[in-house]
Amino acid sequence: MDLRFTPEELAFRDEVRRFFRNEIPAEIRRKVSEGRGLTREDYVTSQRIMNAKGWAVPHWPREWGGQDWTAIQRYIFTEEMLLAAVPLPQQFNCYMVGPVIAAFGSQAQKERHLARIANLDDWWCQGFSEPGAGSDLASLKTKAVREGEHYIVDGQKTWTTLGQHADWIFCLVRTDPAAKKQAGISFLLIDMKTPGITLRPIITLEGRHEVNEVFFDKVRVPAENLVGEENKGWDYAKFLLANERTGIARIGLSKERMARIRRLAQEMPAGEGTMWADRDFRERFAGVEIELKALEITQMRVVAAQARDPGRPDPASSILKIKGSQLQQATTELLLEVAGPFALAAPERGAEPTNDWPFDYEWADAAATSYFNNRKVSIYGGSNEIQKNIIAKAVLGL
């Protein structure tokens, strides 16, 4: 199989590369590269620049702002975005609820929401997981009872990422408790300003407010906010999750981080030289780099298969998810090793670097933050244990 890009694809790559490096503010890209937290305004600024170019939602239908790109072009676009440390377009908007509305929503829902979703005029969050329904999502208990022209929603969602920024939430709710688990679920669009919604922050391992609990207490949702048919929400959720797992290996992110680790290790004093002079460290670095190159080739094979048969799901994507998450974690481990003791204790923010403190406080703090935060990547998007079951059945035929 020839995995080389064509001249046309190389020209497209160069165009994308120039755009990301010249148009997305350097300060935003620096924050992404160093693992610093982005503000809501950072996300909005970056996405609106891409949307003005027509590149915020290239995978959508063309009538709603998409591009007629090939699978190879979509792969190049995402990898170059990650290599340039550009924030991905808001995932819940562009890769989750947007495609669902475009595929299954009413004309009124498409006209009301899609342009605002693409431009991040409205920020969306996901209401799927519950305290007793994570990997077994179909066990969810949040209920919606139809009363005239409204649904009355009661229940709780958890791990709601960036819900503190959200204007809307898309929810899976149980509308037929008598049906089997998957058959009695519907997909609702809910305005976060609706009375009866309470959002409570969850502070994660690294000390950030990234996820939340959301409580619904007799929340009245217009029936017109039902997507598609009642009790068909599980079908729409499977469609959404397929979009969520696209590019989940984040190879470009790991490659960008590896380049940064090499640069920092060559600067970090260690013994009589630098950390890069340490043979053991270089061997660990090379091991991760080799595995990353193997994963990149595997991903290109999957992309090539998608290009030949666009409508066919490839169970090999589970391999990408497993290995991609492991390598994301491995790169944060190397980065934390470079930061060393400077990630444990630091002078006040804003202090000038000294001979004893060669890096600013936020750099070291961000290295530790990235390490702890990336413990989650082997869980979300389908845990690695679940992905191994998929490989066993769909790839190995066991």
N, C-alpha and C positions, 0 to 999 in steps of 0.2 A: 504494500500500500504506500503510495506517495503522499506523505504528510506535509510537503512543502506548499507554501502559499503561491498562488498565481501572481503574475505582475499586477493585475487589477486589484487583487486582495492586498498586496504590499502597498500599492498607492493609497488604498482606503485606510490601511493601518497608519500610514504617514499623516494622512489628513486628520484622523482621529487624535493621533499623538500630538500634533501641533495645536489642535483646538484645546485639549485638556491643559496643556502646559502654558498656553498663552491667554486663555479666557477665564479659567477658574482661578480665583484669587490665591496667591501663593501662601497667604497666612492660613487659609482654610486647609490647603493641601499639607502644610507643615503640621497642623494639628492632627490630621489623619495619620500622617507618617509616624508621628511620635506617640500616637495612642492617647492624645489628650482629648478631653471631652468636647464635643461640638455643641454649640448653642442651637436653639430652634432657628435663629436667624441665619446661622451658617448653612444649615440644611436648605432653608428656603432660598437663600442667595444662589447656591450652587445649582439647585434643581431648576430655578427659573432661567438661569443662563443656558442650561441644556435644553429647556423647553422652547426657548426663543429660537434655538437652532433646529428644533424639531427632533431632538435626540433624547428627550426625557422618557418617552414610552415607545421606542422603535419596534417593540414586539407586539404592540396593539394592532387592531385592524386599521388600515390606512385612513378610513373615513373618520376615525376618532384620534388621529394624530400619529399613527404608526408609520413605519417605513417598510418597504418591500425588500428587506435585507435577507440574504441567505443565512443558513445556520452558521456558516463560516464567518460571515460578517458580524453576526451577533456575538460570536465567540471572541473575535478580535476586539470588538467594541468594549466588552466587559473586561477583558484582560488588560487592555490599555488604560481603562479607567482605574483599575486597581493598581497597576504599575505606577501611574501618575499620582497615586494617593488622593484621588478624587472621591468624595462621598458618593456612594451609590444612591440613585434616586430613591426616595423614601419607599422602603420595601412594601409596607402595608398599602400604600397608595397604588404604586405602579405595578407591582408584581402579584398582588393578591386581590384586593377588592376591585380595582379597575378592570382587569381581565374578566372577572366574574360578571360585573355589570355589563361589560361590552358583549359578553357571550349569552347571558341569561336574563338580563334586566329588561324592564319595559322601556319603550321609547322615551317616556317621560323621565325615567331614572337616568338614562344615558344622557339626555340633554341637560338635566339638572346637575349631574355630578361629574361626568368624565373630564370635561375641560378643566374644572376646578381641581380635580384629583391630579391631573398631569402637571398643573402649574403650582401645586401645593398651596392653593388658596384655602383649601380645607385639608387639615391633617387628620389621617385616619389611624385607628389602632384596631387590634384584633381581639375579639372576645370569643375565644375557643376554649382554652384550658380552664379546668375547674379544680378545686382541691381534691376531688375524687375522680377526676377524668383528665388524665394527662396523656400517657401513651394509649390508654383505652378511651379515646376521646368520645366514642359513641355512648359512653356511660353518663354523659352530661345530664344534669338535673335542672338547670335553669329553664323555667317554663314560660310559655307565652300562651295566654288564653284569649281567644277571640271574643270581643264584646262590641258588637255593632261595627263601626268603622275603625276600631282600634284593637291592638293586642295589649294585654296587660302582662308585663314582664316582671317576674320575681326570680331572684337567684344571685349567684356570685360567680365571677370570673377571676382568674389569677394569672400571674406572670404576664400581665398586659404591658408589653414593652412600649416605653415612651408615651404611655397613656396620659401623662401629665401635660403633654403638648396637644392632645387630640381635640378636634372639633366634633368628630363622628367616630362611632365604633361599629364594626360589622360583627354580628353575633350569630352563633349557632344556638338555637333554642328548641326546647321540646314542645311540640304542638299536638302530639298524639301520644299520650303516655301508655295507651293500650297496645300500640304497635311494637314490633320488635325494635331493638335499640336503634339501628340505622334508619329504619323506615319512618320514624315519627319525629324527625328533626327538620326545622326550617331555618332559612337564612334571612335575618332581619338587618336593616340599616337603621341605626339609632343615633339621634342627635345627642351629644354628650351634655348639652345644656338642659335636657328634659328633666323636670322635677322628679325626684326619687332616685337619682343616680349619685352614688358616693364613691369617690376615688381615694384609696388609701395607699401611700407609698410603701414599697418594700426596699430596704437598703441591702444591696448585695454584698458579696464577700469582700470586694475591693473598696467598699465604702461609698459607692455611688447610688444615686436614685435613678435607676434605669427602668425598673419594672414596678408594677402596681397590682393591687387588688381592686376590683370594681364590683360594687354591690348595687342590685336593682331591687327597689322596693315599690311595687305597684306602679311601675313606669308605663305610661300610656304612649304607645307607638302607633302612628297612623298605619292602617292596613296597607296603604299604598307603598309602604317601605318594605314590604315583603318582596324578595327577589325570586323571580320565577314562580314555581308552584309551591303551595303548602306541602310540607312533609317530603320535599325533594332536596332539602338542604344538604344531605350527606353527599349527594352527587356533585353539588356545586363545591362542597368542601374538598372533595378528592381532586377536582379540577384545579382548585386554588393551590392545594399542597403540591401538585405537580409543578406549578409555576414557582412556588417557594423554593423548591429544591434545584431549580435551574442554576447552574454555576455555583452550587454550594461549596465546592472544593476550594474556592477562593485562591487559586494558584497564583494569580497575579499579586494578591496581597502578600502571600508568603515569599514570593520572589523579591518584592520591594523591601520587605523586612530583612531578608537575608543580605541584600546589598547594603542595607544600613548597618546591620550587625558587623559585617566585614569592616566597614569604614570606622565604626566606633571602636572595634577591637584593636585596630591599628593605631588608635589614639590613646586608648586607656593604659596608663602605666601599670606594670606588673613586674615585680622583681627588678631585674636590671634592664628590662626592655619594656615591651608592651604585651598585652594579652594575646595578640596575634602571633607572637613569637613562641607561645606555648604549643607544643606539638599535639598534646592531648586535645586541646581546644580546637585546633585546626582539623583534627581527625573527626571530632564530633560534628563540626561544621560541614565538612566534606560529606559525611554520611547523610546528613539531612539534605544537602544539595543534590546528591545522587538520587535519593528517593523522590525529591521534588521533580527532577527531570523525568524520571520514570512515570510519575503521576501525570505530568504534562503530556507525555506521549499517549498515555491511556485516555486522557480527556480528549485529545485530538482524534483518536479513533472513534470515541463515542460521538463526537461532533460530526465526523465524516459519515457515520452510520445514520445520524439524524438528517444529514443533507440528502442522503440517498432515499430515505423513507421518513419524511417529516412527521407523519402521524403516528408512528410506532414508538411507544415508550421503550426505553432501553434499561433493563434491570441492572446493567453494568454501572449505571449511575450510582447505585448503592456502594460500589467499590470506591468511586470518587468521593462520596460523602465520608466514608470511614477513613480512608487514607488522607483526604484533604483536612479533616478535622484533627487527625493525629499530627500532621505536619504543622498546622497552625499552632497547636500547642507546643510542639518541639521548637518552633522558632521563638515563641515567647520565653521558653526556658533558656535558650541561648542568649536572648536579649537580657534577661534578668541576670544571667551569669556575668555578662559584660558590666552591668551596673554594679554588681557585687554588693558590698556593704553600704554603698551610697543609696541603695534603695530602701535601707532600713532606718536610717536617721539622716536628717538633712538640716541645713541652716534655714533661716526664714526665707519665705518666697521673695524673690526679687534680689537676693544677695548676689554680689558679684562672685564669679568663679575664682578660686584660689588654687595654689599648688596642691593643697590637701583636698580640694573639692573641684575637680576639673570640669564637672558638668553642672548645669543649673539644677535647682531642686526639682523643677517640674519634669525634667527629662528622666531622672531617677524614679520619681514618683510614678510617672507614666509607665515605666518598664514593669514595675510591680503591679500596677493596675491592669496592664495588658495580660500579664501572667495569670492573675487570679480570675479576671473576667473570661479568659479563654478556656477555663475549665468547663464552661457550658457548651462549647461547640460540638462536643461528642454526644450531647443530649438533644439539643433542639433540632428541628427539621427531620425528626425521626431518629431516635437514639441509635448508636452504633450497634447495640445488641439486636434491635429490630432489623437493621440493615443486614446483619449477618444472616438472620432468618430468611430474608428476601433472596440473598445470594444463594443460600443453600437450596432453596426451592426453585427459583427462577433461572439461576445460572448453572448450578451443579446438578439440578434435577434430583435432589435427595428427598 
